[in-house]
Amino acid sequence: MNKNYIPTLIVIVLGIMIQSCEKENPPLQEKDQTVDTDNAKIIMGDSLEIPYTVANMQTAFDNLIFNLKKNSKTSKLAKTFKDGDDIEILPSHYYYRFLPKDSLEHDWLVNDTILQVSNIPLHLKVVEEGDYYDDPDLEGDENPGDLAYLYAVVPYDHPVPENIHKELLDTYYFAPEQSKEEPVEGEVAVKQPVNKTTKDILNVDENGEVFEYLELEALKLTNNLDEDELAVLRFYLPNDTTATLYSYDQAAQLGCEQKQLILDLNSIDALLEQETLANRSKWNPSGTITVREDVVNKTVGVVGAEVKVRKWGLVVIKRARTNHKGEFRTSSTSTKRVKYAVYFQNKDRKFKVKAGTSLVDAKHRGTSTYKKQSWSQHFSSGRGQFYALVHNAAYDFYDRAVAKFGLHHPNQSWLRISARYNGEISDSRHSDINVNGKIPWVPILALKSEVQVGRLSKGSYKGSDLIYGVVTHEMAHASHYRMDRSFFLNVNFVTRSSRCKMQTLSESWAEGVETIVTNDRYQLLDKNYVASAIARDDDVGTFYNSRKQDEFKNDIDEYTPIVADLNDNYNQRQKLRFSNGNLNPNRPNDRVMGYTLKQIQSALNTSRGVHTWKERLKKLYNNSTEMFMDELFNEYMYNRNCD
């Protein structure tokens, strides 16, 4: 795919590294998927009634101590928790919003695995999901590529950056996870802070039973008790001297809200004895994330994606990665109410799918609250499906293609893949400026992802194999760049004619990797795989990119089929004859076969032109069809038109 270069001195070093690809033709589903638009704006609603604020938790604790003293003879907890008057609820977490001034500060915040920043406020209800949030408190964040507020619930003992603008929005107290269980396979450990309040409580109640009572009181004060809890609990009315117990339905008929009522401690004891309702009845957050591969009409797992489990949608308590079936499971938790979110990124493979812009992670946040339930999320269409397909394609390149075909690893540090939902596949590109495999050395250019891919072909979506193919094509460029960086820093890119020769070399390689790896992937999914119509020519075959081998010699652009021709046993001149059976001299005469991608890649390394590539391949490897290689290259590899 083409490169965009500006031959001026100041941009030669930058411009010659920008690889711009322009292709002419290329379980229980959650009910909260949103309008399918690129860079959709997130719509937020009212503030949540959050039970875990320090102020509310202090009130809940004071109420609990008062009730324990009144019921010291009848309550089980009162016999254990005898003295807590001097305990103060102190923050276990601080709720900040940060405003980075540049990409370096933004990346610092995003890459801090303890902060777990969010691009939306965590204290507001999500009315409509999307990719970016236009904060009414901030001017200049109206576009998805703008720097904007980042929100985080930060452990009290985690240092926050002094030099980055921040505002303290609230303080929270969360009872810690007391499980000593080791993380399960695929799980990422999450820091669990233990502050002075927690230590003081555990000094009085070493089993931590009071935490369950405290949370129920806090939930009640914010009208957040669930129906199943309300069905068991009993209440006293405020200012009622008769000591009459009421069910919640009875109290509600009298016009009382949850927060006005006084909890009966004995009914809490009864509630906690019902293991299915008790927080101490531990459970394992788990689920399955899948996506529809529409070209073969199959559901496959989203592989190696990160799932975050947030308590009350606020603080991340568990993190896990999906396996090859899209399944995930964490170690047990006593937290009852959680929200799930899937992030299309993989730390081991070091890639992140971005939502159209390099500043916003591609993700799907479930807006439902799950009560000790697993999460089954299936992406059948729209933005979620697109992000999942891009993620799977990138992961498959690292996990399967690199090893199976002997391809060079595409990066040393994080590779960002901007997935543009309304973008054209023809505008996809590799633009790696990360010369040393570390932080980009020109900070402003950090706003540009190394890889950008589109979804549409001439304005419409055509099939999942095209998404896989374009990601594979750009990953092949990234692989080439990491293998031979000096190729992209070559002075030959300065003039138009020499630039075209270099483009023919690089684009032919990426086109070949795209063709071979994509067909291999989908034939594994379905042995009867038929490629999307736009990617095939039935005169040649129903496989992916067969259309490239139906082109006349003079019509072939810099995206040549040379790699496929070196590999396969298909001779266009023999197969695509005139209707009278005569050979068509306008068709390439391909009598070469049997070269592997690994061999072709080895010859490509350090080559600076088509001729060198060909001669290195002949020199490095013995092949029974080698005598026909000059003939094949002369058919269409020289004097290409790169316009």
VEXZADO-31161 format. One record per residue (C-alpha): residue in one letter; x, y, z. Coordinates in pm, whole numbers, plus 50000, padded with zeros to 5 digits. Each point is the difference from the previous one (the first is absolute). Example, Ala and Ser with C-alpha at 12.3 -4.5 7.8 and 13.67 -1.06 7.14 Angstrom:
ZARO   code       x       y       z
ZARO      a   51230   49550   50780
ZARO      s   50137   50344   49934
This chain:
ZARO   code       x       y       z
ZARO      m   50000   50000   50000
ZARO      n   50127   50348   49914
ZARO      k   50227   50221   50205
ZARO      n   49937   50373   50040
ZARO      y   50334   50185   49990
ZARO      i   50077   50373   49991
ZARO      p   50349   50051   49858
ZARO      t   50113   50285   50220
ZARO      l   50303   49985   50224
ZARO      i   49813   50044   50325
ZARO      v   49762   49711   49939
ZARO      i   50216   49751   49810
ZARO      v   50085   49798   50310
ZARO      l   49638   50000   50115
ZARO      g   49829   49968   49667
ZARO      i   50200   49707   49874
ZARO      m   49887   49795   50298
ZARO      i   49629   50050   49933
ZARO      q   49855   49702   49820
ZARO      s   49659   50098   49864
ZARO      c   49800   49716   49853
ZARO      e   49735   50089   49745
ZARO      k   49822   49697   49863
ZARO      e   49762   50053   49711
ZARO      n   49786   49687   50059
ZARO      p   50022   49813   50278
ZARO      p   48588   48773   52547
ZARO      l   49795   50268   50159
ZARO      q   50043   50324   49825
ZARO      e   49995   50310   50211
ZARO      k   49736   50248   49891
ZARO      d   50210   50313   50028
ZARO      q   50180   50027   49667
ZARO      t   49961   50347   49858
ZARO      v   49966   50189   49676
ZARO      d   50268   49887   49758
ZARO      t   50193   50317   49925
ZARO      d   50371   50068   50002
ZARO      n   50117   50207   50296
ZARO      a   49648   50014   50141
ZARO      k   49949   50244   50285
ZARO      i   49925   49846   50339
ZARO      i   49681   50134   50157
ZARO      m   50004   50019   50379
ZARO      g   49703   50039   50232
ZARO      d   49938   50079   50365
ZARO      s   50240   49940   50286
ZARO      l   49996   49657   50157
ZARO      e   49905   49954   50364
ZARO      i   50337   49853   50099
ZARO      p   49996   49819   50334
ZARO      y   50379   49992   50045
ZARO      t   50076   50368   50056
ZARO      v   50187   50060   50323
ZARO      a   49718   50223   50125
ZARO      n   49734   49735   49937
ZARO      m   50215   49718   50136
ZARO      q   50066   50201   50318
ZARO      t   49626   50053   50048
ZARO      a   49942   49630   49935
ZARO      f   50268   49906   50252
ZARO      d   49860   50235   50265
ZARO      n   49651   49855   49946
ZARO      l   50139   49650   50025
ZARO      i   50182   50068   50328
ZARO      f   49685   50158   50144
ZARO      n   49787   49701   49900
ZARO      l   50256   49753   50131
ZARO      k   49989   50162   50342
ZARO      k   49619   49992   50001
ZARO      n   49996   49634   49898
ZARO      s   50300   49869   50190
ZARO      k   49805   49710   50148
ZARO      t   49836   49873   49683
ZARO      s   50233   50079   49708
ZARO      k   50274   49754   49910
ZARO      l   50224   50280   49881
ZARO      a   49952   50202   50319
ZARO      k   50160   49721   50197
ZARO      t   50307   50014   49775
ZARO      f   50027   50367   49919
ZARO      k   49986   50143   50349
ZARO      d   50202   50317   49966
ZARO      g   50024   50218   49693
ZARO      d   49923   50350   50124
ZARO      d   50348   50133   49928
ZARO      i   50021   49866   49644
ZARO      e   49993   50264   49727
ZARO      i   49917   49927   49639
ZARO      l   50300   50121   49801
ZARO      p   50035   49988   49621
ZARO      s   50126   49679   49848
ZARO      h   49976   50165   49657
ZARO      y   50000   50350   49855
ZARO      y   49790   50088   49698
ZARO      y   50192   50233   49768
ZARO      r   49961   50147   49661
ZARO      f   50321   50081   49816
ZARO      l   50056   50235   49709
ZARO      p   50317   49915   49805
ZARO      k   50150   50291   49809
ZARO      d   50172   49788   49735
ZARO      s   50034   49646   49868
ZARO      l   50285   49916   50237
ZARO      e   49787   50076   50307
ZARO      h   49707   49819   49842
ZARO      d   50208   49687   49939
ZARO      w   50142   50013   50352
ZARO      l   49648   49992   50146
ZARO      v   49868   49737   49761
ZARO      n   50296   49769   50051
ZARO      d   49981   50008   50381
ZARO      t   49843   49662   50070
ZARO      i   49897   50102   50353
ZARO      l   49809   50310   49893
ZARO      q   49786   49815   49742
ZARO      v   49880   50333   49859
ZARO      s   49667   50042   49824
ZARO      n   49913   50254   49732
ZARO      i   49654   50051   50153
ZARO      p   49890   50110   50348
ZARO      l   49949   49698   50224
ZARO      h   49741   50172   50219
ZARO      l   49747   50058   49721
ZARO      k   49754   49765   49837
ZARO      v   50078   49898   49641
ZARO      v   49699   50077   49781
ZARO      e   50160   49916   49667
ZARO      e   50336   49831   49942
ZARO      g   50260   50131   49758
ZARO      d   50370   50069   49961
ZARO      y   50059   50345   50145
ZARO      y   49840   50240   50247
ZARO      d   49952   50373   49944
ZARO      d   50030   50125   50355
ZARO      p   49780   50307   50063
ZARO      d   50263   50126   50247
ZARO      l   50274   50007   49739
ZARO      e   50037   50200   49680
ZARO      g   50208   49849   49721
ZARO      d   49904   49632   50036
ZARO      e   49719   50004   49746
ZARO      n   50187   49773   49759
ZARO      p   50104   49639   50067
ZARO      g   50366   50081   49938
ZARO      d   50013   50276   50260
ZARO      l   50165   49965   50339
ZARO      a   49729   49976   50264
ZARO      y   49938   49914   50363
ZARO      l   50095   49653   50122
ZARO      y   49831   49861   50310
ZARO      a   50144   49756   50253
ZARO      v   49922   49850   50339
ZARO      v   50347   49987   50154
ZARO      p   50115   49795   50303
ZARO      y   50085   50228   50291
ZARO      d   50364   49888   50006
ZARO      h   50067   50028   49627
ZARO      p   50198   50312   49905
ZARO      v   49829   50228   49752
ZARO      p   50207   50215   49766
ZARO      e   50068   50343   50144
ZARO      n   50060   50168   49665
ZARO      i   49673   49894   49832
ZARO      h   49693   50214   50059
ZARO      k   49750   49817   50221
ZARO      e   49688   50063   50203
ZARO      l   49879   49796   50295
ZARO      l   49634   49923   49933
ZARO      d   49918   49774   50294
ZARO      t   50135   49754   50254
ZARO      y   49891   49638   50036
ZARO      y   50035   49718   50246
ZARO      f   49988   49645   49864
ZARO      a   50032   49699   50225
ZARO      p   50294   49797   49870
ZARO      e   49988   49661   49835
ZARO      q   50120   49771   50277
ZARO      s   50053   49692   49786
ZARO      k   50354   49861   49995
ZARO      e   49919   49801   49688
ZARO      e   50265   50010   49728
ZARO      p   49903   50151   49662
ZARO      v   49865   49741   49758
ZARO      e   50143   49939   49653
ZARO      g   49958   50306   49781
ZARO      e   49928   50230   50294
ZARO      v   50191   50322   50064
ZARO      a   50066   50080   50366
ZARO      v   49828   50314   50135
ZARO      k   50133   50199   50294
ZARO      q   49773   49986   50308
ZARO      p   50083   50286   50240
ZARO      v   49956   49949   50375
ZARO      n   49975   50335   50177
ZARO      k   49984   50097   50369
ZARO      t   49621   49963   50015
ZARO      t   50018   49644   49875
ZARO      k   50278   49912   50242
ZARO      d   49809   50152   50292
ZARO      i   49685   49806   49912
ZARO      l   50190   49674   49962
ZARO      n   50163   50056   50340
ZARO      v   49651   49991   50151
ZARO      d   49840   49750   49762
ZARO      e   50275   49780   49857
ZARO      n   49760   49815   49769
ZARO      g   49878   50324   49845
ZARO      e   49632   49914   50037
ZARO      v   49919   50363   50071
ZARO      f   50088   50094   49643
ZARO      e   49689   49821   49874
ZARO      y   49776   50180   50249
ZARO      l   50168   50329   49919
ZARO      e   49947   49962   49626
ZARO      l   49631   49911   50041
ZARO      e   49949   50312   50212
ZARO      a   50184   50212   49742
ZARO      l   49787   49855   49720
ZARO      k   49685   50073   50197
ZARO      l   50102   50363   50059
ZARO      t   50027   50052   49623
ZARO      n   49685   49803   49905
ZARO      n   50210   49730   49837
ZARO      l   49885   49679   50170
ZARO      d   49882   49739   49749
ZARO      e   49660   49835   49989
ZARO      d   50137   49668   50124
ZARO      e   50158   50173   50298
ZARO      l   49690   50207   50072
ZARO      a   49789   49684   49999
ZARO      v   50195   49859   50297
ZARO      l   50092   50309   50200
ZARO      r   49773   50156   50261
ZARO      f   49986   50362   50107
ZARO      y   49891   50237   50273
ZARO      l   49830   50324   49906
ZARO      p   50173   50325   50097
ZARO      n   49872   50154   50324
ZARO      d   49780   49697   50066
ZARO      t   50001   49914   50371
ZARO      t   49793   49684   49958
ZARO      a   50300   49792   49881
ZARO      t   49782   49851   49727
ZARO      l   50183   49817   49722
ZARO      y   49897   50060   49642
ZARO      s   50080   49838   49670
ZARO      y   50123   50240   49738
ZARO      d   49674   49975   49805
ZARO      q   49806   50095   50312
ZARO      a   50231   50292   50072
ZARO      a   49986   50118   49639
ZARO      q   49619   50004   50014
ZARO      l   50035   50241   50289
ZARO      g   50207   50230   49778
ZARO      c   50346   49913   50131
ZARO      e   50314   49972   49790
ZARO      q   50281   49756   50078
ZARO      k   50227   50271   50136
ZARO      q   49739   50107   50257
ZARO      l   49966   49656   50157
ZARO      i   50195   49837   50282
ZARO      l   50141   49656   49929
ZARO      d   49920   49713   50234
ZARO      l   50332   49829   50074
ZARO      n   49838   49662   50056
ZARO      s   49860   50008   49648
ZARO      i   50351   50074   49872
ZARO      d   50114   49685   50181
ZARO      a   49723   49810   49820
ZARO      l   50099   50151   49668
ZARO      l   50364   49907   50038
ZARO      e   49907   49644   50083
ZARO      q   49852   49967   49654
ZARO      e   50320   49927   49813
ZARO      t   49864   50097   49660
ZARO      l   49933   50351   50129
ZARO      a   50302   50042   50225
ZARO      n   50305   50197   49894
ZARO      r   50215   49751   50186
ZARO      s   49873   49735   49757
ZARO      k   50292   50049   49765
ZARO      w   49965   49965   49627
ZARO      n   50222   50023   49692
ZARO      p   49932   50274   49747
ZARO      s   50011   49831   49662
ZARO      g   49852   50007   49655
ZARO      t   50047   49965   49627
ZARO      i   50075   50266   49739
ZARO      t   49924   49897   49642
ZARO      v   49976   50156   49655
ZARO      r   49830   49902   49677
ZARO      e   50227   49910   49708
ZARO      d   49734   50079   49745
ZARO      v   50194   49881   49694
ZARO      v   49986   49641   50131
ZARO      n   49686   50052   50213
ZARO      k   50172   49886   50319
ZARO      t   50033   50126   50355
ZARO      v   50356   50009   50130
ZARO      g   50154   50108   50327
ZARO      v   50161   50340   50042
ZARO      v   50349   49880   50092
ZARO      g   50241   50161   50245
ZARO      a   49780   50303   50075
ZARO      e   50006   50153   50347
ZARO      v   49686   49995   50213
ZARO      k   49975   50237   50295
ZARO      v   49758   49937   50284
ZARO      r   49905   50311   50196
ZARO      k   49828   50009   50336
ZARO      w   49692   50214   49951
ZARO      g   50157   50111   49674
ZARO      l   50257   50202   50195
ZARO      v   50311   49817   50113
ZARO      v   50159   49715   49807
ZARO      i   50008   49694   50225
ZARO      k   50083   49732   49743
ZARO      r   50168   49983   49660
ZARO      a   50025   49703   49768
ZARO      r   50082   49910   49640
ZARO      t   49781   49793   49775
ZARO      n   50122   49663   49872
ZARO      h   49972   49861   49647
ZARO      k   49629   49939   50051
ZARO      g   49944   50353   50126
ZARO      e   49949   49874   50354
ZARO      f   50128   50173   50313
ZARO      r   49988   49926   50370
ZARO      t   50147   50173   50303
ZARO      s   50077   49889   50351
ZARO      s   49713   50020   50246
ZARO      t   49861   50320   50145
ZARO      s   49753   50089   50272
ZARO      t   49883   50305   49805
ZARO      k   49643   49945   49892
ZARO      r   49934   50277   49749
ZARO      v   50237   50047   49708
ZARO      k   50018   50146   49653
ZARO      y   50206   49847   49722
ZARO      a   50191   50158   49713
ZARO      v   50215   49850   49725
ZARO      y   50304   50186   49869
ZARO      f   50136   49901   49660
ZARO      q   50368   49984   50089
ZARO      n   50258   49746   50110
ZARO      k   50292   50072   50230
ZARO      d   50199   49688   49908
ZARO      r   49982   50076   49626
ZARO      k   50032   50374   50067
ZARO      f   49724   50134   49779
ZARO      k   49698   50220   50064
ZARO      v   49703   50054   49773
ZARO      k   49901   50366   50012
ZARO      a   49655   50142   49926
ZARO      g   50081   50202   49689
ZARO      t   50245   50228   50181
ZARO      s   50320   49914   50183
ZARO      l   49864   50155   50322
ZARO      v   49698   49774   50055
ZARO      d   50019   49627   50069
ZARO      a   49758   49778   49810
ZARO      k   49781   49833   50257
ZARO      h   49649   49892   50083
ZARO      r   49859   50085   50342
ZARO      g   49700   49805   50117
ZARO      t   49760   50251   50154
ZARO      s   49811   49734   50197
ZARO      t   50090   49915   50357
ZARO      y   50050   49627   50053
ZARO      k   49922   49840   50335
ZARO      k   50225   49697   50030
ZARO      q   49937   49923   49634
ZARO      s   50229   49925   49709
ZARO      w   50014   50223   49693
ZARO      s   49930   49868   49653
ZARO      q   50068   50265   49737
ZARO      h   49963   49927   49629
ZARO      f   50084   50251   49728
ZARO      s   49798   49927   49689
ZARO      s   50022   50335   49823
ZARO      g   50097   50361   50035
ZARO      r   50288   50163   50178
ZARO      g   50044   49722   50256
ZARO      q   50033   49739   49726
ZARO      f   50252   50216   49813
ZARO      y   50224   50053   50303
ZARO      a   49981   49630   50087
ZARO      l   50092   49896   49645
ZARO      v   50296   50240   49993
ZARO      h   50113   49870   50338
ZARO      n   49974   49635   49892
ZARO      a   50191   50069   49679
ZARO      a   50284   50172   50185
ZARO      y   50015   49729   50265
ZARO      d   50000   49727   49735
ZARO      f   50292   50163   49822
ZARO      y   50207   49991   50319
ZARO      d   49877   49668   50130
ZARO      r   49975   49789   49684
ZARO      a   50135   50163   49686
ZARO      v   50337   50104   50143
ZARO      a   50076   49645   50114
ZARO      k   49835   49806   49719
ZARO      f   50148   50199   49712
ZARO      g   50323   50115   50165
ZARO      l   49910   50368   49979
ZARO      h   50194   50267   50184
ZARO      h   49839   50128   50320
ZARO      p   49826   50331   49919
ZARO      n   50099   50208   50304
ZARO      q   50214   50037   50310
ZARO      s   49774   50235   50194
ZARO      w   49629   50075   49988
ZARO      l   49848   50008   49652
ZARO      r   49688   50213   49972
ZARO      i   49742   49906   49739
ZARO      s   49743   50272   49932
ZARO      a   49682   49828   49885
ZARO      r   49795   50256   49807
ZARO      y   49642   49879   49975
ZARO      n   49903   50239   49719
ZARO      g   50343   49987   49837
ZARO      e   50070   49846   49663
ZARO      i   50221   49693   49977
ZARO      s   50175   50183   49716
ZARO      d   50117   50262   50252
ZARO      s   50157   49748   50236
ZARO      r   50367   50059   50070
ZARO      h   50307   49920   50201
ZARO      s   50158   50318   50137
ZARO      d   50260   49884   50247
ZARO      i   50213   50285   50130
ZARO      n   50115   49806   50304
ZARO      v   50357   49973   49876
ZARO      n   50158   49842   50304
ZARO      g   49705   49783   50096
ZARO      k   49943   50222   50303
ZARO      i   49839   50341   50053
ZARO      p   49961   50195   49675
ZARO      w   50279   50253   49984
ZARO      v   49776   50279   49871
ZARO      p   49731   50037   50273
ZARO      i   49726   50150   49782
ZARO      l   50021   49697   49771
ZARO      a   49907   49775   50290
ZARO      l   49643   50103   49919
ZARO      k   50022   49790   49684
ZARO      s   49950   49625   50027
ZARO      e   50257   49775   49838
ZARO      v   49726   49816   49809
ZARO      q   49667   50132   49874
ZARO      v   49734   49779   49844
ZARO      g   49661   50074   49848
ZARO      r   49685   49789   49978
ZARO      l   49828   50102   49678
ZARO      s   50051   49914   49635
ZARO      k   49855   50275   49782
ZARO      g   49772   50116   50278
ZARO      s   49867   49672   50133
ZARO      y   50108   49703   50208
ZARO      k   50075   49694   49784
ZARO      g   50121   49722   50230
ZARO      s   50207   49894   50299
ZARO      d   50281   49852   49788
ZARO      l   50068   50347   49857
ZARO      i   50052   50132   50354
ZARO      y   50234   49712   50077
ZARO      g   50183   50055   49671
ZARO      v   50062   50371   50044
ZARO      v   50124   49953   50358
ZARO      t   50233   49724   49881
ZARO      h   50126   50223   49716
ZARO      e   50087   50283   50240
ZARO      m   50154   49760   50251
ZARO      a   50220   49871   49719
ZARO      h   50121   50358   49947
ZARO      a   50066   50030   50375
ZARO      s   50190   49672   49988
ZARO      h   50206   50121   49702
ZARO      y   50073   50326   50182
ZARO      r   50125   49823   50313
ZARO      m   50211   49761   49794
ZARO      d   50162   50265   49781
ZARO      r   49943   50356   50127
ZARO      s   50260   50149   49770
ZARO      f   49785   49899   49702
ZARO      f   49752   50268   50106
ZARO      l   50277   50255   50063
ZARO      n   50146   49956   49655
ZARO      v   50082   50301   49785
ZARO      n   49842   49820   49704
ZARO      f   49661   50107   50135
ZARO      v   50071   50365   49919
ZARO      t   49948   49991   49621
ZARO      r   49673   49884   49849
ZARO      s   50139   49736   49767
ZARO      s   50227   49836   50255
ZARO      r   49725   50026   50260
ZARO      c   49773   49798   49775
ZARO      k   50259   49722   49976
ZARO      m   50026   49984   50377
ZARO      q   49623   50004   50035
ZARO      t   49969   49712   49756
ZARO      l   50235   49801   50218
ZARO      s   49828   50071   50331
ZARO      e   49642   49986   49876
ZARO      s   50055   49679   49806
ZARO      w   50132   49839   50317
ZARO      a   49707   50119   50215
ZARO      e   49750   49897   49731
ZARO      g   50147   49652   49991
ZARO      v   49994   49957   50377
ZARO      e   49640   50122   50001
ZARO      t   49900   49749   49732
ZARO      i   50169   49691   50141
ZARO      v   49934   50059   50371
ZARO      t   49636   50102   49949
ZARO      n   49919   49693   49791
ZARO      d   50171   49779   50254
ZARO      r   49799   50153   50284
ZARO      y   49660   49960   49837
ZARO      q   50064   49655   49860
ZARO      l   50069   49896   50360
ZARO      l   49665   50148   50101
ZARO      d   49816   49838   49709
ZARO      k   50152   49760   49748
ZARO      n   49736   50115   49749
ZARO      y   50084   50368   50051
ZARO      v   49891   50233   49719
ZARO      a   50150   50348   50019
ZARO      s   49790   50315   49996
ZARO      a   49897   50089   49646
ZARO      i   50208   50317   49984
ZARO      a   50317   49806   50091
ZARO      r   49971   49720   49746
ZARO      d   49971   49925   49632
ZARO      d   49819   49675   49933
ZARO      d   50184   49947   49670
ZARO      v   50312   49948   50210
ZARO      g   49847   49854   50316
ZARO      t   49783   50073   50301
ZARO      f   50296   50065   50230
ZARO      y   50091   50337   50148
ZARO      n   50175   50244   49763
ZARO      s   49956   49775   49697
ZARO      r   49904   50321   49819
ZARO      k   50367   50105   50007
ZARO      q   50090   49708   49775
ZARO      d   49732   50091   49746
ZARO      e   50173   50326   49911
ZARO      f   50172   50055   49666
ZARO      k   50372   50068   50021
ZARO      n   49967   50366   49906
ZARO      d   49721   50058   50255
ZARO      i   50197   49879   50300
ZARO      d   50088   50283   50238
ZARO      e   50253   50000   50284
ZARO      y   49783   49749   50187
ZARO      t   50129   49716   49788
ZARO      p   49917   49629   50045
ZARO      i   50371   49907   49988
ZARO      v   50010   49838   50346
ZARO      a   49698   49783   49925
ZARO      d   50148   49916   49658
ZARO      l   50328   49894   50160
ZARO      n   49809   49779   50241
ZARO      d   49712   49838   49810
ZARO      n   49978   49772   49697
ZARO      y   49749   50212   49808
ZARO      n   50119   50125   49658
ZARO      q   49775   50280   49879
ZARO      r   50102   49962   49635
ZARO      q   49916   49631   49999
ZARO      k   49678   50030   50197
ZARO      l   49853   50326   49864
ZARO      r   50007   49937   49624
ZARO      f   49803   50161   49723
ZARO      s   49654   49855   49941
ZARO      n   50140   49807   49702
ZARO      g   50252   49828   50224
ZARO      n   50306   50194   49886
ZARO      l   50247   50138   50254
ZARO      n   49949   50366   50090
ZARO      p   50334   50187   49991
ZARO      n   49848   50276   50215
ZARO      r   49989   49756   50291
ZARO      p   50312   49949   50218
ZARO      n   50186   49679   49925
ZARO      d   50052   49864   50352
ZARO      r   50205   49681   49996
ZARO      v   50153   50058   50345
ZARO      m   49868   49826   50310
ZARO      g   50091   49869   50343
ZARO      y   50169   50298   50167
ZARO      t   49883   50053   50360
ZARO      l   49920   50329   50169
ZARO      k   50299   49953   50229
ZARO      q   50234   49959   49702
ZARO      i   49852   50297   49817
ZARO      q   50028   50210   50317
ZARO      s   50366   49906   50048
ZARO      a   50075   50115   49646
ZARO      l   49802   50319   50059
ZARO      n   50213   50092   50301
ZARO      t   50258   50268   49899
ZARO      s   49871   50003   49639
ZARO      r   49959   50348   49856
ZARO      g   49839   49914   49671
ZARO      v   49812   49732   49811
ZARO      h   50310   49873   49820
ZARO      t   50195   49957   50325
ZARO      w   49704   49820   50156
ZARO      k   49985   49755   49711
ZARO      e   50374   49935   49992
ZARO      r   50020   49947   50375
ZARO      l   49718   49748   49984
ZARO      k   50179   49807   49726
ZARO      k   50328   50009   50191
ZARO      l   49864   49903   50341
ZARO      y   49778   49706   49903
ZARO      n   49996   49712   49758
ZARO      n   49675   49950   49813
ZARO      s   49923   49781   49700
ZARO      t   49813   50288   49831
ZARO      e   50273   50257   50058
ZARO      m   50084   50017   49629
ZARO      f   49661   50166   49936
ZARO      m   50040   50276   50258
ZARO      d   50152   50258   49764
ZARO      e   49716   49938   49760
ZARO      l   49737   50052   50271
ZARO      f   50153   50320   50137
ZARO      n   50033   50140   49648
ZARO      e   49627   49946   49948
ZARO      y   49884   50277   50235
ZARO      m   50247   50090   50276
ZARO      y   50190   50277   49820
ZARO      n   49888   50347   49889
ZARO      r   49683   49999   50205
ZARO      n   49772   50304   50008
ZARO      c   49942   50100   50364
ZARO      d   49749   50280   49934
